[in-house]
Amino acid sequence: MMTGTFRSLNGFNYRLWAGGALVSNVGTWMQRTAQDWIVLTQLTHNNATAVGIVMALQFGPQALLLPLTGFAADHFDRRKLLIVTQAAMGALALGLGILTVAGVVRLWEVYLFALLLGCVTAFDAPVRQTFVSELVAESDLSNAVALNSTSFNAARMIGPAIAGVLIAVVGAGWVFLINAASFAAVLASLSMLRIGELHLRARAAPVRGSLVAGFRYIWQRPDLKAILLMFFLIGTFGLNFPIFISTMSVSVFHAGAHQYGFLSSIMALGSVTGALLAARREKPRMAFLLAGAAVFGGGVTLAALMPSYGLFAVALVIIGVAAQTFTTTANGAVQLSTEPAMRGRVMAILLAVALGGTPLGAPVIGWVADTFGPRWALGVGALSGFAAAMVGLHYLMKYRQLRVRIVGGRLRFNTGWPDPMATLVPAESRAARQETS
């Protein structure tokens, strides 16, 4: 029996899902790397704005389709819905791969495939996040969420490195085709799950205004409002690494596909470390969010100032740890402190805020990189981390009575009230139930 960091892997269903998801995630990161590379170097002349447009089209549907995606996550069979979305994502990768291998792909076609993928992902993401709660017991949910992030970022470490080699050897089109094949792994795992061992919970009744109920639920929870605002700031202006890394690689360090893939992988090394550290914690807390946001801002500042390729890579490790600490803690905190019947809608709103801000931020970051240089674009990302940290600090001071004192020459932070994330159903949640009942 595994304990501690990897305890969720004791369950057959979670082990099977994690294995299939890892293979598919490697393919996904290979495709993302190849897609950004051909847009930047083959379909345009190092145009960071074009990469930003691709990101905007890919993540914009998260916000536009929110009324449908949150409803689907809470009311439909999540396993069956995942089979549909994962198959559709594989088909899109196949189509883009065929066009690229044939040598006929155009920039507008990449834009179209990015938009279609964004529409499918808008349904897939909240279902995939909340499906974890059906694979493990509630006591292991925080650990399973963190291990999911570990798997995703382990793939992020492996995928870009493989993609960099394949782009140089056989071309980007074959990377897309390999990603299409990788979806077979997750589809097989979904079909082989032991249905009787799933931790199925009561689904929300399909009533009109269910999305409004999700927003109302969040509005009555100061902790959730703070998390969403922090996620919006960092997600919109900070998590634009396809732009940051590609423009620094090409424009500043004059690196090739191998070196670009390595930089993406080296940041993922930090992300894996951050996810594993999160998996060791029993409960996510606002203090971890605050620390993650502040260190993220500091790490991106360092990256903007680094004079060489090697030192830039070191800064990316720090950024990876901080970004993953922030995102994993936010994900786990929201799922653990939200009632099961509301979980799909709340997660859909969280993802829409986090990723739906990309259509606003990515083109702006791309324009800053084109106009003032990649280092200034990183500066904007750093400001987003510091702004998010200020939001978290304001929440702790106003609602948790944060006090700072010096003990033994070290800063100590104490709160006068329990952290609502430390329990499954916090005080704000109970109040929300009473007001909506």
Disulfide bonds with the S-S distance in Angstrom:
none
